[in-house]
Amino acid sequence: MGQPDPLEIYRVMLLTRMADERLWQLNRQGRAHFAVPCAGHEGAAAGYAFALDPSRDYLVPHYRDMAALYRFGVTTRDIFCHLFARANDPMSGGRQMYAHWGDARRRILSLSSPQPNHVTHAVGIALACKIRHENAVTWTGFGDGSSSKGDVHESMNFAAVHKLPVVFCCENNGYAISVPVEKQMAIKNVADRAAGYGMPGMVVDGSDPLAVYEAARTAVECARSGGGPSLVEIKVYRYLPHTSNDDDRRYRTREEVEQARLRDPVALFRRDLCEQGLWDDVREAALREEIKLELEDALGYAENSPSPSAAEAFTHIYADR
C-alpha cells in the first residue's frame, strides 16, 4: 500500500469529531439513550486504519474507533441508525447498545461489552486466516484497563506461539473508566509486556496520526509476511466522560483535561497541514459545512427509519431448525 493522503486522514478525523459531538448532544437532549465519546482517540483510529486494507483485513475495534469504521466503509447513516437502534442498523439490527460496532459486510467483528473478550475472537479470526492461507491481517483494539485482564494475556501468548497474523492495539488513555493507570500496573508502558510474549512492542503518540500510521504499517507488514503478532500501544487522552453514564469530575480535575486538550489530535494535525500549505481556513470552513449537511442527513434518515419489529426479537438468538 502507498502512503495515505493526509487530507483524507484529516477528513476522517474531523468527521469523527463532529459526529461524536452531535451524538453527545443528542444524548444530553434525551434523544439518544447512550453515548460513548471518542474525542481524543481520532488520531489513533484514523492512523492505524489507513495501514490496513479494508478489502481483505479484519477489524475487531475498540469502542472509540469510529474513525476506523469510516475508513472501512461504515457511513454516518449507519452510525446514527445504530445510535437509535433502528431495524436497519447494520451493526445488530437494533439489538446491541451503542458503540458495539460490528458489520460482517465490511469485515468488522462486534466488540464485547465485558471487555476484552473480543480480543480472543480476533485471535480466532487470525488463526482461521492462517489455516485457510488467506493473506489477511486482523487488527484488534482494547484499552489500558482491558490490558490488565487475562483475556489479553492468553490471546497474545497464543498468537505469539502460533505466529498468527494479528496486531494487538492498546489505546491507553490513562484511565480504566475511573482507575488511573498507575493503580493498574507497575510498568510505564503496556507495550513493555510484548517482550514477555516474544513479539515486537512499540509505543506511539496518538496525537500524531502519521506516527500512528507508521507504527501500524510496520506491525501490519510483519503480520502479513508471516512474522507473527505485534503489540502497538497508542498513548491518547479522552476529553469527555467514559460514557454518558459516567461523571469524570469525580476522578480527574478540569485542569488536567484542559491541559490534555493542548495535544488535541484534530487541532494539531490541522495546524501541521496548514504549515505545509496543504490546508487553509477557507477549505476548513467548506469541509465543516459539508460535514454538517452529512450529519443532518444521517440524523433525519435515522429518526425516520423503522424500529425493529417484535416479531424479530428472537432472530439470530437461537439456531433455525
TIDOVO-19462 format. One line per field, with one value per residue (C-alpha): residue number from 1; residue in three letters; chain; y, z, x. Coordinates in Angstrom, 1 decimal. Example, Ala and Ser with C-alpha at 12.3 -4.5 7.8 and 13.67 -1.06 7.14 Angstrom:
seq: 1;2
type: ala;ser
mol: A;A
yy: -4.5;-1.1
zz: 7.8;7.1
xx: 12.3;13.7
***
This chain:
seq: 1;2;3;4;5;6;7;8;9;10;11;12;13;14;15;16;17;18;19;20;21;22;23;24;25;26;27;28;29;30;31;32;33;34;35;36;37;38;39;40;41;42;43;44;45;46;47;48;49;50;51;52;53;54;55;56;57;58;59;60;61;62;63;64;65;66;67;68;69;70;71;72;73;74;75;76;77;78;79;80;81;82;83;84;85;86;87;88;89;90;91;92;93;94;95;96;97;98;99;100;101;102;103;104;105;106;107;108;109;110;111;112;113;114;115;116;117;118;119;120;121;122;123;124;125;126;127;128;129;130;131;132;133;134;135;136;137;138;139;140;141;142;143;144;145;146;147;148;149;150;151;152;153;154;155;156;157;158;159;160;161;162;163;164;165;166;167;168;169;170;171;172;173;174;175;176;177;178;179;180;181;182;183;184;185;186;187;188;189;190;191;192;193;194;195;196;197;198;199;200;201;202;203;204;205;206;207;208;209;210;211;212;213;214;215;216;217;218;219;220;221;222;223;224;225;226;227;228;229;230;231;232;233;234;235;236;237;238;239;240;241;242;243;244;245;246;247;248;249;250;251;252;253;254;255;256;257;258;259;260;261;262;263;264;265;266;267;268;269;270;271;272;273;274;275;276;277;278;279;280;281;282;283;284;285;286;287;288;289;290;291;292;293;294;295;296;297;298;299;300;301;302;303;304;305;306;307;308;309;310;311;312;313;314;315;316;317;318;319;320;321
type: met;gly;gln;pro;asp;pro;leu;glu;ile;tyr;arg;val;met;leu;leu;thr;arg;met;ala;asp;glu;arg;leu;trp;gln;leu;asn;arg;gln;gly;arg;ala;his;phe;ala;val;pro;cys;ala;gly;his;glu;gly;ala;ala;ala;gly;tyr;ala;phe;ala;leu;asp;pro;ser;arg;asp;tyr;leu;val;pro;his;tyr;arg;asp;met;ala;ala;leu;tyr;arg;phe;gly;val;thr;thr;arg;asp;ile;phe;cys;his;leu;phe;ala;arg;ala;asn;asp;pro;met;ser;gly;gly;arg;gln;met;tyr;ala;his;trp;gly;asp;ala;arg;arg;arg;ile;leu;ser;leu;ser;ser;pro;gln;pro;asn;his;val;thr;his;ala;val;gly;ile;ala;leu;ala;cys;lys;ile;arg;his;glu;asn;ala;val;thr;trp;thr;gly;phe;gly;asp;gly;ser;ser;ser;lys;gly;asp;val;his;glu;ser;met;asn;phe;ala;ala;val;his;lys;leu;pro;val;val;phe;cys;cys;glu;asn;asn;gly;tyr;ala;ile;ser;val;pro;val;glu;lys;gln;met;ala;ile;lys;asn;val;ala;asp;arg;ala;ala;gly;tyr;gly;met;pro;gly;met;val;val;asp;gly;ser;asp;pro;leu;ala;val;tyr;glu;ala;ala;arg;thr;ala;val;glu;cys;ala;arg;ser;gly;gly;gly;pro;ser;leu;val;glu;ile;lys;val;tyr;arg;tyr;leu;pro;his;thr;ser;asn;asp;asp;asp;arg;arg;tyr;arg;thr;arg;glu;glu;val;glu;gln;ala;arg;leu;arg;asp;pro;val;ala;leu;phe;arg;arg;asp;leu;cys;glu;gln;gly;leu;trp;asp;asp;val;arg;glu;ala;ala;leu;arg;glu;glu;ile;lys;leu;glu;leu;glu;asp;ala;leu;gly;tyr;ala;glu;asn;ser;pro;ser;pro;ser;ala;ala;glu;ala;phe;thr;his;ile;tyr;ala;asp;arg
mol: A;A;A;A;A;A;A;A;A;A;A;A;A;A;A;A;A;A;A;A;A;A;A;A;A;A;A;A;A;A;A;A;A;A;A;A;A;A;A;A;A;A;A;A;A;A;A;A;A;A;A;A;A;A;A;A;A;A;A;A;A;A;A;A;A;A;A;A;A;A;A;A;A;A;A;A;A;A;A;A;A;A;A;A;A;A;A;A;A;A;A;A;A;A;A;A;A;A;A;A;A;A;A;A;A;A;A;A;A;A;A;A;A;A;A;A;A;A;A;A;A;A;A;A;A;A;A;A;A;A;A;A;A;A;A;A;A;A;A;A;A;A;A;A;A;A;A;A;A;A;A;A;A;A;A;A;A;A;A;A;A;A;A;A;A;A;A;A;A;A;A;A;A;A;A;A;A;A;A;A;A;A;A;A;A;A;A;A;A;A;A;A;A;A;A;A;A;A;A;A;A;A;A;A;A;A;A;A;A;A;A;A;A;A;A;A;A;A;A;A;A;A;A;A;A;A;A;A;A;A;A;A;A;A;A;A;A;A;A;A;A;A;A;A;A;A;A;A;A;A;A;A;A;A;A;A;A;A;A;A;A;A;A;A;A;A;A;A;A;A;A;A;A;A;A;A;A;A;A;A;A;A;A;A;A;A;A;A;A;A;A;A;A;A;A;A;A;A;A;A;A;A;A;A;A;A;A;A;A;A;A;A;A;A;A;A;A;A;A;A;A
yy: 0.0;3.5;6.4;7.6;11.1;13.3;15.3;12.1;11.2;14.7;14.5;11.2;12.7;15.9;13.9;11.7;14.6;16.4;13.3;12.5;16.0;15.6;12.2;13.5;16.4;14.0;12.1;15.2;16.3;12.9;11.9;9.0;6.6;6.1;7.7;6.6;9.6;9.2;12.7;12.4;9.0;10.2;10.3;6.7;5.1;7.1;6.5;2.7;2.2;3.6;1.0;-1.7;-3.0;-3.0;-5.3;-8.2;-7.3;-7.8;-5.2;-6.0;-2.5;-0.5;1.2;4.6;3.7;5.5;6.9;3.4;2.5;5.3;4.0;0.6;2.0;2.5;5.5;8.3;7.0;3.6;5.1;7.1;4.1;2.2;5.0;5.0;1.1;1.1;-2.0;-1.0;-0.7;-2.7;-3.4;-5.6;-4.6;-2.6;-5.3;-4.1;-1.0;1.9;1.6;-2.1;-1.9;-4.9;-5.2;-8.5;-6.9;-4.8;-7.5;-5.8;-8.1;-6.8;-5.9;-7.4;-5.3;-7.2;-6.0;-7.5;-10.8;-9.7;-9.9;-13.7;-13.6;-11.6;-14.3;-16.9;-15.0;-14.7;-18.5;-19.2;-16.9;-18.8;-22.2;-21.0;-19.4;-16.1;-13.0;-11.1;-9.3;-8.9;-5.7;-5.7;-2.8;-2.5;-0.1;0.1;-1.4;-4.3;-5.0;-5.9;-8.8;-12.5;-12.5;-10.2;-12.3;-15.6;-14.0;-12.6;-15.7;-18.0;-15.7;-15.4;-19.2;-19.8;-16.7;-15.5;-12.5;-10.3;-6.9;-6.1;-2.4;-0.8;2.6;3.9;6.9;6.7;5.5;2.2;4.1;5.9;3.9;5.7;3.7;3.8;1.8;-0.8;-1.7;-1.1;-0.6;2.6;1.2;-1.7;-2.3;-3.3;-6.6;-7.6;-8.9;-11.4;-12.9;-12.9;-10.2;-6.7;-3.9;-0.2;3.0;5.8;9.3;9.2;12.9;12.3;10.2;9.9;8.5;6.0;5.1;4.3;2.1;0.4;-0.2;-1.8;-4.1;-5.0;-5.8;-8.0;-9.9;-10.2;-11.5;-14.3;-12.6;-13.0;-10.6;-7.2;-5.1;-1.4;0.9;4.3;7.0;9.0;11.0;11.1;14.5;13.6;11.1;7.4;7.1;9.2;7.3;8.5;11.6;12.1;15.1;12.5;11.2;13.9;17.7;20.1;21.5;18.1;17.8;21.3;20.6;17.5;19.4;21.2;17.9;17.6;15.3;17.1;20.6;19.6;17.8;20.7;23.1;20.8;20.7;24.5;24.9;22.6;24.7;21.8;23.4;26.8;28.4;28.5;24.8;24.1;26.1;24.3;20.9;21.7;22.8;19.6;17.5;19.4;18.6;14.9;14.8;16.4;13.9;11.0;12.2;12.7;9.3;7.5;9.2;8.3;4.7;2.0;0.4;-3.4;-5.5;-7.5;-10.5;-10.3;-10.3;-13.9;-13.7;-14.5;-15.7;-19.4;-21.7;-22.2;-25.8
zz: 0.0;-0.8;1.6;2.6;1.6;4.7;3.6;3.6;7.1;8.3;6.7;8.6;11.8;11.6;10.5;13.5;15.9;14.6;14.5;18.1;19.2;17.6;19.1;22.6;22.1;21.2;24.4;26.5;24.9;25.9;22.3;22.4;25.3;25.5;24.2;24.1;23.2;21.3;21.3;21.7;20.0;16.4;15.6;16.9;15.0;11.7;11.8;12.1;9.8;6.9;7.4;6.8;3.6;4.1;1.1;2.9;6.5;9.6;12.2;15.8;17.1;20.4;21.1;20.5;17.0;14.9;12.6;11.7;10.9;8.4;6.8;6.5;4.7;7.6;6.8;9.1;8.4;9.7;12.8;13.6;12.9;15.3;17.9;17.6;17.5;14.2;12.2;9.5;12.0;10.2;13.5;15.0;13.7;16.8;19.3;20.5;22.7;21.0;20.2;19.9;16.4;14.1;10.4;8.7;5.2;6.0;7.9;11.2;14.2;17.1;20.2;23.5;26.3;29.1;27.9;26.4;25.3;21.7;21.7;22.0;19.0;17.0;17.6;16.4;13.2;12.7;13.3;10.7;8.2;8.7;8.3;5.1;3.8;3.5;3.1;5.7;9.0;12.0;14.0;17.5;19.9;23.6;26.5;29.2;31.6;29.4;29.1;32.8;32.3;31.5;28.1;26.7;28.2;26.8;23.4;23.0;24.3;21.9;18.9;19.5;19.9;16.6;14.8;13.9;11.6;14.2;15.7;19.3;19.8;23.3;23.2;26.5;27.7;31.2;32.9;33.2;33.4;36.7;37.8;36.8;35.0;37.9;40.0;37.3;36.5;37.9;34.5;32.4;29.2;28.3;25.3;27.6;28.1;24.4;25.1;27.5;24.7;22.1;19.9;18.9;21.1;20.3;21.9;19.7;20.3;19.5;18.8;15.6;13.1;10.7;13.5;14.4;10.7;10.5;13.6;12.4;8.9;10.4;12.6;9.7;7.3;10.0;10.4;6.7;5.9;8.4;11.2;13.7;16.0;17.4;20.3;19.5;22.4;21.4;24.1;23.9;26.2;26.2;26.7;27.8;30.4;29.8;28.7;29.1;32.4;33.9;35.9;35.2;37.7;40.5;39.4;37.4;37.5;34.9;34.8;33.8;30.9;29.7;29.7;27.7;25.1;24.2;22.4;20.6;17.6;15.3;16.1;15.9;12.6;11.1;12.2;10.6;7.3;7.3;8.0;5.0;2.7;2.3;4.2;5.0;6.7;3.5;2.9;6.6;6.5;3.4;4.9;8.1;6.2;4.1;7.3;9.0;6.0;6.2;9.9;9.4;6.6;8.8;11.7;9.6;7.9;11.3;13.0;10.2;9.9;11.4;14.8;15.0;14.9;17.9;15.6;15.0;18.7;18.7;15.2;15.4;19.0;18.5;15.6;13.0;12.7
xx: 0.0;1.2;1.4;-2.1;-3.4;-3.0;-6.1;-8.2;-6.9;-7.9;-11.3;-12.0;-10.7;-12.8;-15.9;-15.4;-15.0;-18.1;-20.2;-19.1;-20.1;-23.5;-24.1;-23.2;-25.6;-28.4;-27.8;-27.7;-31.0;-32.6;-33.0;-30.4;-30.2;-26.4;-23.2;-19.6;-17.5;-14.3;-12.9;-9.2;-8.9;-9.4;-5.7;-5.2;-8.1;-7.6;-3.8;-3.9;-6.9;-5.1;-2.4;-5.0;-6.6;-10.4;-10.8;-9.1;-8.2;-10.4;-11.2;-12.1;-12.2;-12.0;-15.3;-13.8;-12.7;-15.3;-12.6;-11.5;-15.1;-15.3;-12.1;-13.7;-16.8;-19.3;-21.4;-22.7;-26.3;-25.2;-23.8;-26.9;-29.2;-27.1;-27.4;-31.2;-31.4;-33.3;-34.2;-31.7;-28.8;-26.1;-24.3;-27.1;-30.5;-31.1;-30.1;-26.8;-26.2;-24.5;-20.7;-20.9;-19.6;-19.8;-20.6;-20.0;-20.3;-17.2;-15.2;-15.8;-16.5;-18.5;-16.6;-17.7;-19.3;-17.4;-14.0;-11.9;-13.5;-13.4;-9.6;-9.8;-12.2;-9.7;-7.1;-9.6;-10.1;-6.3;-6.0;-8.7;-7.0;-3.7;-5.3;-7.1;-3.9;-5.7;-3.5;-5.4;-4.4;-6.7;-6.4;-7.9;-8.2;-8.6;-8.0;-5.4;-7.9;-8.5;-4.8;-4.8;-7.2;-6.4;-8.1;-5.4;-2.6;-4.0;-4.6;-1.2;0.5;-1.4;-0.9;2.8;3.2;1.4;2.8;-0.7;-1.3;-2.9;-2.0;-2.9;-3.5;-3.8;-5.3;-4.0;-5.9;-4.7;-7.9;-9.7;-13.0;-12.1;-9.0;-5.7;-3.1;-0.6;-3.1;-3.4;0.2;3.7;5.3;5.4;4.1;1.7;3.9;6.8;5.0;5.5;9.0;7.5;5.4;8.3;6.7;7.6;6.2;6.0;4.7;3.4;1.9;-1.8;-1.9;0.1;-1.9;1.0;3.3;0.5;0.2;3.9;3.8;0.7;2.2;5.3;3.1;0.7;3.6;5.2;1.9;1.2;4.7;4.4;6.3;3.6;1.8;2.9;1.7;1.1;0.4;-1.1;-1.0;-4.1;-6.5;-10.3;-11.7;-15.2;-16.5;-16.1;-19.7;-22.8;-23.4;-20.1;-19.1;-15.4;-15.3;-15.1;-11.7;-9.9;-9.7;-10.8;-7.3;-6.0;-8.5;-7.8;-4.0;-4.6;-6.5;-3.3;-2.4;-5.8;-5.0;-7.5;-6.3;-2.6;-3.0;-4.9;-2.1;0.5;-1.4;-1.7;2.0;2.8;0.5;-1.9;-4.9;-6.3;-9.3;-11.4;-11.1;-11.7;-15.0;-16.1;-15.4;-17.2;-20.2;-20.1;-19.9;-22.8;-25.0;-23.9;-24.8;-28.2;-29.0;-28.0;-30.0;-33.1;-32.6;-32.2;-35.1;-37.4;-36.2;-38.4;-37.8;-37.2;-40.4;-41.3;-41.6;-37.9;-37.0;-35.6;-33.9;-30.2;-30.7;-31.4;-30.4;-33.1;-34.3
***
